């Protein structure tokens, strides 16, 4: 079970009565978010494809006062999602916060990924979120209240080799929710885009190869990633402050700034061993700082 910072408990009394729906709640960031919200006493709806894992997460929250309902779903099955969203809204009468967290990654060259795999990744990571969002919007607009927390990725800011489908789906999330934010801010509906880098979750283990089979391997850089509890608490803090965007990560965040400031340079860096090259940039700037400090 992930650890939860006690400072987050009862931080906001109003949050205790909110209804939170979390997709991808059976592991990783979604599981950590569940524990953090449960500590606040929120009423929770937990979704993923794995009902047994969801039950395990709910059992881990038994010591809290949180009400927890399990609603299994498969985001890639778009035609089922309107019914799921209507069911979710009837459980507690409303959805205050929708946490779009579920996702599946790709681990293959774009030329090797078949169209069925591309579509499954786009449906799970993007179109599924869109269907659920559109199903929840009428109620939120009528109440003039609501929030979407969208767990994206640095891959939604820049693409790297073997992540074409995943990166495309995350870029699409940014385009949709940034446009939606401009439309619904006047209706007091908030949208927070959470952009984590490497987090120690099973996302690369569950990633899809080009033929749709599971990759089945944990990337070393993923294994050294941030603890999901830290990421979850950072997301909750950003959402409580109604931040539009929050970057969460380590070395990989240098790529975000390099992409924005020096796009041509970044394009050259990302082609081969991007993490090693970004690390070399960090070392270069650290060396310049040490030299400057020595000389002055």
Residue pairs with C-beta under 8 A, 6 or more apart in sequence:
1 35
1 60
2 31
2 32
2 35
2 227
2 228
2 229
2 232
3 229
4 32
4 35
4 36
4 39
4 229
4 233
5 229
5 233
6 39
8 36
8 39
8 40
8 233
8 236
8 237
9 39
9 40
10 16
10 40
10 41
11 40
11 240
12 40
12 240
15 40
15 42
15 240
16 40
16 41
16 42
17 41
17 42
17 43
18 42
18 43
18 96
18 97
19 42
19 43
19 44
19 45
19 91
19 92
19 93
19 94
19 95
19 96
19 97
20 37
20 42
20 43
20 44
20 45
20 95
20 96
20 97
20 99
21 44
21 45
21 47
21 71
21 88
21 95
21 97
21 98
21 99
22 30
22 33
22 34
22 37
22 44
22 45
22 46
22 47
22 99
22 101
23 30
23 47
23 48
23 73
23 75
23 99
23 100
23 101
23 102
23 128
23 129
23 132
24 30
24 47
24 48
24 101
24 102
24 103
24 151
25 31
25 33
25 34
25 46
25 47
25 48
25 54
25 57
25 101
26 46
26 48
26 49
26 50
26 53
26 54
26 56
26 57
27 48
27 53
27 201
27 202
28 199
28 201
28 202
28 203
28 228
29 101
29 151
29 196
29 199
29 201
29 228
29 231
29 232
29 235
30 48
30 99
30 101
30 102
30 151
31 57
31 228
32 228
32 229
32 231
32 232
33 99
33 101
33 232
33 235
33 236
34 44
34 46
34 57
34 61
34 68
35 57
35 60
35 61
35 229
35 232
36 229
36 232
36 233
36 236
37 44
37 66
37 236
38 44
38 61
38 64
38 66
38 68
39 64
39 66
40 66
41 64
41 65
41 66
42 66
43 66
43 67
43 68
43 69
43 92
44 61
44 66
44 67
44 68
44 69
45 68
45 69
45 70
45 71
45 88
45 91
45 92
45 95
46 54
46 57
46 58
46 68
46 69
46 70
46 71
47 54
47 70
47 71
47 72
47 73
47 84
47 88
47 102
48 54
48 72
48 73
48 102
49 72
49 73
49 74
50 72
51 70
51 72
54 70
54 72
55 70
58 68
58 70
61 68
67 92
69 91
69 92
71 84
71 87
71 88
71 91
73 80
73 81
73 84
74 80
75 81
75 102
75 123
75 124
75 125
75 128
75 129
76 120
76 123
76 124
76 128
77 123
78 123
78 127
78 128
78 131
81 128
81 131
81 132
81 135
82 131
82 135
84 132
85 131
85 132
85 135
85 136
86 135
88 95
89 95
89 135
89 136
89 139
94 139
94 143
95 136
95 139
95 140
95 146
96 145
96 146
96 147
97 146
97 147
97 148
97 149
97 239
98 132
98 133
98 136
98 146
98 147
98 148
98 149
99 148
99 149
99 151
100 129
100 132
100 133
100 148
100 149
100 150
100 151
100 173
101 149
101 151
102 124
102 125
102 128
103 124
103 125
103 151
103 153
103 166
103 169
103 170
103 203
104 120
104 121
104 124
104 125
104 166
104 203
104 206
104 207
104 208
105 121
105 163
105 166
105 203
105 204
105 206
105 207
105 208
105 215
106 113
106 117
106 121
106 162
106 163
106 164
106 165
106 166
106 207
106 208
106 210
107 162
107 163
107 204
107 207
107 208
107 209
107 215
108 162
108 208
108 209
108 210
109 161
109 162
109 164
109 210
110 164
110 165
112 209
112 210
112 211
113 164
113 165
113 210
114 210
114 211
114 212
116 212
117 165
117 208
117 209
117 210
117 211
117 212
118 165
120 208
120 212
121 165
121 166
121 169
121 208
122 165
122 168
122 169
122 172
124 169
125 166
125 169
125 170
125 172
125 173
126 169
126 172
126 173
126 176
129 150
129 173
129 176
130 176
133 148
133 180
136 146
137 146
137 184
137 189
139 146
140 146
140 184
140 187
140 189
141 184
141 187
141 189
144 187
144 188
144 189
145 188
145 189
146 188
146 189
146 190
147 189
147 190
147 191
147 192
147 239
147 242
148 177
148 180
148 189
148 190
148 191
148 192
149 192
149 194
149 235
149 239
150 173
150 177
150 191
150 192
150 193
150 194
151 194
151 196
151 235
152 170
152 173
152 174
152 193
152 194
152 195
152 196
153 166
153 167
153 170
153 195
153 196
153 197
154 195
154 196
154 197
154 247
154 249
154 252
154 253
154 255
154 256
155 163
155 166
155 167
155 170
156 167
156 170
156 171
156 173
156 174
156 195
157 174
157 195
157 255
157 256
157 259
158 167
158 255
158 256
158 259
158 266
158 270
159 167
159 168
159 171
159 270
160 167
160 270
160 274
161 270
161 271
161 274
165 208
166 207
173 193
174 193
177 191
177 193
178 193
180 191
181 191
181 244
184 191
190 239
190 242
191 244
192 235
192 238
192 239
192 242
192 243
192 244
192 245
192 246
193 244
193 245
193 246
194 231
194 234
194 235
194 238
194 246
194 248
195 245
195 246
195 247
195 248
195 249
195 256
196 226
196 231
196 248
196 249
197 225
197 226
197 247
197 248
197 249
197 250
197 251
197 252
197 253
198 221
198 222
198 224
198 225
198 226
198 249
198 250
198 252
199 222
199 225
199 226
199 227
199 228
199 231
199 248
200 222
200 223
200 224
200 225
200 226
200 227
200 228
201 222
201 225
201 228
202 218
203 222
204 215
204 217
204 218
204 219
204 222
205 214
205 215
205 216
205 217
205 218
206 214
206 215
207 214
207 215
208 214
208 215
209 215
221 275
226 248
226 249
226 250
231 248
234 246
234 248
235 246
235 248
238 246
247 253
247 256
251 275
251 278
251 279
251 282
252 275
252 278
254 278
254 281
254 282
255 266
255 269
255 270
255 274
255 278
258 265
258 266
258 269
258 278
258 281
259 266
269 277
269 278
269 281
270 277
